[in-house]
């Protein structure tokens, strides 16, 4: 055997038994970094949610000062049992929030209403001056 033939690796019928792990490790580490960056972004929310207070009776007493808003599937909004169109919502809600002392809005929504529509109504109520927004299920 010559020294040249000893340095040559023979891949004949034996095959390669040592796969290159570097690309697999690189891809795995990139995925871990992406998950570390994306997880806090997924957990953030633009809407602050507070747990229900233990004094539920105080909420019943404030029923006269709160504004109830319901979003229907056909695009109409009900403000304190008065049906208004989506375009007139701001003009109807603003005087009620200005006259009320608590500035509390209780929101309800039909199941057929899209998430974007409901969030836009929430945002508009917040812009008009609602300090406390409660979302109630049907």
Secondary structure as GFF3:
##gff-version 3
##sequence-region A 1 138
A	DSSP	alpha_helix	3	7	.	.	.	ID=ss1
A	DSSP	alpha_helix	22	43	.	.	.	ID=ss2
A	DSSP	alpha_helix	56	61	.	.	.	ID=ss3
A	DSSP	three_ten_helix	62	64	.	.	.	ID=ss4
A	DSSP	beta_strand	67	71	.	.	.	ID=ss5
A	DSSP	beta_strand	77	79	.	.	.	ID=ss6
A	DSSP	beta_strand	82	84	.	.	.	ID=ss7
A	DSSP	three_ten_helix	86	88	.	.	.	ID=ss8
A	DSSP	alpha_helix	89	99	.	.	.	ID=ss9
A	DSSP	beta_strand	104	109	.	.	.	ID=ss10
A	DSSP	alpha_helix	115	127	.	.	.	ID=ss11
A	DSSP	beta_strand	132	135	.	.	.	ID=ss12
###
